[in-house]
Amino acid sequence: MTQIVVGLAFTLAASALYAVGLALQAVEARNEPEQRALRFGLFRRLVRRPRWLLGTGCGLAGWALQALALTHASLTLVQPALAFGLVFVVLIASRRLDETIGRRELLAVGAIITAVPLIAWLAPERTVALAHGPRLWIPLVAIAVAALVPYAFRGDRRAASALVPVSAGLAYALDGLATKLASDDYSVHRWLSVAAWFVAMNLASAVGTLSEMSALQRRPVSHVAPLVFGLTTFVPVALAPLLVGENWSSSPQRDAGVAFGLLLVAAGALTLALSKPFARVLAVDTPSPDRETPRNPRSDSVRASDSAPAESPTASALTTMSAPGASDARTSAT
C-alpha cells in the first residue's frame, strides 16, 4: 500500500505541473495564426515565447513525475488520477480570476476525489510484464497511424478536421503507454529499451502537442479538452491488460468497483472541461503584438457586431463570452 501512496503522490504533483503548463501554453497557442496549424513552423514560433517555454518546462517536469509514479503504481491508477490536473485548473480560476465555482463544478471535483482512492484500492497492482512481439507492436502502430491521419490532409481541411483533437489524445495515449513500458524496462535495467522508449515518448508527445495546439487555434476548449483527456486516459487503461499485464481481478464486484471509479473520473473530468472557470483560465483576452493574424475571440466578436445588423445586448454579451481555451502541456510526454 505504501507503494501506491507514493505513486499517487507523484501523480498528483505531475497533474499540478500539467495544469500550470497547460494554462501557460494555451494562451500562446491561441495567439498564433491559424495558417500554421499542424505545421512544425508553429513550434518554431512558440519556442520564441518565454511563457510557452515555461509551460513546456512544467509539462516536462510533470512527465518525469508521471514516469516515477509508474514505477510505484499501476497504469490503471496513474492515468485516471491525472484528472486532478483539471481540478487544479478550476482552482486557479477560482483563486486568480475570482471565478465562482458552482455546484456542478463542486460535484465534479467531489467525483474525482472519491473515484481516485476507490481505484487505488481496487485496481491491479503494478506489474512488470515486458510485453513483446505482435501483441505489443500491432496496437502501438495502430494508435500511431491513427494519430497521424490529420497530417495526411492538405490545406484548410487539415487544420479544420475534427480529427485533430483526436490525434492529440491518441498521441498522448501512446506517450503514456511508452512511459509505462519504459518504466518497466528501467526496473530490470534494460537500458537500450529505455532509450528506444524515450525516443518514442518524445515523438508521440511532439505530435500530441502540435495537434493539441492546432486544435485549440480553431476550436473552443469545450470541444478539445474532453476528447484529449478521454483518449489520453482510457486508451492506455483499456490496453493495460493486453500490453502491460495489468489484469483486473477475477472478482466481478471488484472489477465493477474499478469500472465505477473510472466512470466517476470520466464524468467529473467532462464536467470540469466544459465548465466556464476551466475555459476562463485558458481564454485569450489580449492579442500578442507580433501576431500575423489576430485570433482574439473578443475582438472577433466586436468585428462581427460592427458588420452585422443591430444585435441585442444579451446576444452580444454571449458572443463576447465565448472565448475558447486550450490543452494539456507538453512537448514532452502525458
N, C-alpha and C positions, 0 to 999 in steps of 0.2 A: 504493500500500500504506500510505503514511503516513496518508492519509485514513481508511482502515479502522481503523488502530490508534487514531487519535484518537476515532473513533466508538465503538469498543469501550470505550475508557477512560471516555467519558461514560456509556455504557450500564451499565458495572459500578458506577459511582458512583450512577447512578439506581436500580439494583436494590438497593444497600445502603440507600439512603434509603427505598425502598419497604418493605424488610424491617423497618426500625425503626418506620416509621409503622404498618405492619401490626400489630406487636406492641402498640403503644400504643393504637391504635383498637379492637382486638379486645376487650380487657378491658372497656372502657367499653360497647361494644355488647352484650356478654353480660350486663351488669348492668342493662340496661333491660327493662321489662315487655314481654312478647310481644304484648300488645294493640296496641302501637304499630308493629308490623311493617308495612312498605310504606306508612307514613304519614309525611308530612313533619313531623308532630309529633315523630317520633323525632329528626330533625335538630335541632329546637328544644331538645330536652333535651340532646342530645350536645354542642351548641355551648357549653353552660354548663360543660362539663368541661375543665379545662386540659389534662389528659393527652390527651384526644381531639383537641383543637385542635392540640396539639404534633404528634400523629401526622398530622393533616391537613396541617400545615405541611411535614412531612417528605415527604409524598406530593406536594405541590405542587412542592417543590424537585426531587424525583425526576422529575416530569413535565417540568420545564424542561430538565433534563439529557437526558432522553429525546428531547425535541424537538431539542436541539443535536446529539445523536448521529445523528438522522435527516438532518441537513444534511451529514453526512460519510459515512455508511454506509447500506446498503440496508435496507429494511423486513424483507426475508428474513433478515437477520443480526440486526438490533436486537431484534425481538420474541422470538426464541428465547433470545438472550443475557440477557434479563431473568430467565431461570430462575435466574441466580446469586442472586437475592433469596431463593430457597428455601435455598440453601447458607448464606447469611448467617443466616437464622433458625435453622438447625440449629447453626451456630457459636455463636450467642447462647445456645442451650440448653446447649451444652457448657461455655461459659465462666461463665455467670451462674447456671445451675441445676444444675451438676455432673451433667448428663445424660451417660450413657455412649453414645458414638457407636459403633454396632455395625458389623459387616461389611457389612450391606446398605446402611446409610447411606454408608459409605465408598465402596462400589462406585457408588452413585448419584452422589455428588459427583464421582468419577472419570469417570463417563459424561458429565456436564455439562462438566467441564473439558476432556475430549477432544473433545466434539462442537462446542463453540463455535469453537475455532480451525479445525476442519475446515470448518465452514460459512463462516467468514470467508474461507478460502482458495478455496472453490468457488462461493460464492453470486454472483449477478449484481452488477455494480457499481451504485452509486446512480444513479438516473435522475431527470430532471425531466420527467415526461410531460404534466402538466397536462390530465388526462382531463376530459371534459365530456360533457353530453348524457345520453341514457338509459343508456348504458354505465356512467356514474358513478352516476346517481341511483337507478336501479332497485335495485341491490344494497344501497346505503346505506339507502334507505327500507325495504326488506325486513328488514334487520337491526334497524332502529329499531322497526318494528312488532312483530317477534318479541320484542324486549326488553321491550316494554310489555304483553305478553299477561297476565302475572300481575296487573297492576293493574286488569284488567277484571273479575276475580273479586270476590266480595263476602264479607264476614265472615271466618270462620275459614278458608274454602277459600283465600282469597288468601294469607295468611301461610304456610299449611301446604303449598302447592303445591310439587311437586318442580321446577317451572319457575322458581322464584325464583332459585336459583344459576345457572341457565341464563340468566336475564335479566341477572344481574350480568356474566357472562362475555361475552355479546353486546354489552352496553352498553360495556364496556371495550374490546372489539374495535373497535367503532365509534369510540370515542375514539382508539385507536391509529391507525386509518385517517385520521381527521380531522387528527391531529397530523402524519402524513406529508404529507398534501395541503397543510396549512398551511405546512410547511417548504419544499415545492416552490414555492408561491406567494411565500413570503418570498425565495427565491433569485432570483426575477425581479421583485421589488418590486411585486407585485400586492397592495397594502395593503388594499383593500376586501375581497378574497377572504380574506386572512389574518384580518381582523376577523370575517368570517362564520364561518370555520372555528373561530375561537376561541370564539364563542358555541356552536357545535355541540359542541366538545370539552367545554365546561363542563356543558352539558345532559346529554351522554352520561355524563360522569363522575359527575354528581349522581345519575342513575338507577342507575348501576352501584354506587355507594357505598351508596345506600339499599337496593337489592336484596341486596347482599352482607351488610350489617349485619343485615338482616332474616333472611336465610337462616341466619346464624350464631346467631341467637337460638333457633332450633329444631333446628338440625342440627349434628352434630359436624363438626369441620374436615375429617375424612377424607371426608365427603360433599361438602363445599363446595369446598375448595381445588383438587382435581383438575379439577373441571368448570370453575371460573373460570379457572384457569391454561390449561387446554387450549383453551378457546374464545378467550381473550384472545390467545393466541399463534398458533394455527393458522388461525383465520378470516382475519386480515389476511394471513398468508403465502400462503394459498390464493388470495386475491383479488388479491394483488400484481401478477401478470401482467396481469389484466384492468383494474385501476383505476390502477395507477401505472407500468405499462410495465416491470416487473422480470421480463423473460422469462428463463427458465432457458436454459442453453446448448443447442446442437444436439447436444452430445456425450452419448450415453446413459450413459457412465461417469461423467461429471461430474455429471449430474443424479442418478444413483444415489448418488453420494457425498453430495450435498446432502440427499437423502431419508434416507439412513442417519444423517447427523448430526442431522436433525430427530427421527428415531425415538429416537436416543440421548438427546436432550434430553427427549423425552416420557417415556421410561422412567425416567430419573433423577429428573425432576420428580415423577412419580407416586409413586415410591418414597419420596421425601422428604416429600411431602404426606401420606402415610399413616403416617409414622414417629411413634413416641412422642415423641422430642425436639421435633419440629415442633409436635405437639399441646400439649406442655407449655408452650411459650413463649406459646401463645395461650389457655391454660386459665385459668379464673377460680376462685380459691380463697376469696375473701372478698367478701361482698356489699357493695354501696355503701350507706351509711347512709340515703340518701333514695330507695331503690328502692321502687316501689309493689308489685311482685310479685316476691318472691325467685325467683331463677333459678339458684342456685348448685348445680352438679351434686353436690357433696359433701353439702350439706345435704339435697338431694332424695333422695339415696340413704339418708341416715340416717332421714328421714321414712318412706321406703318400708319400711325394715327394721323400724321400730318398729310399723308397722301390719300387717306380714306375719308369717306363721309363722316359727319359728326357722330360721335360714339358716346354712349352713356358713361359717366364716371365710373360706375361699377365695372363695366366690361373693360375699360381702360386699365383699371387697377389690377384686374385679374390677369390681363396680358402682361403687365409690368412685373407681376409677382412670379411669373412662370420661369424664373431663372434656373437653367439647368445646372447640373453639377457633375461630379466625377468619381473616380475609380479607386482601385487597390494600388498601393505604392510599390512599384518595383521595377528596376532594371536589374534584377536580382534573381528573385525566385519566391511564391505562396506557397 
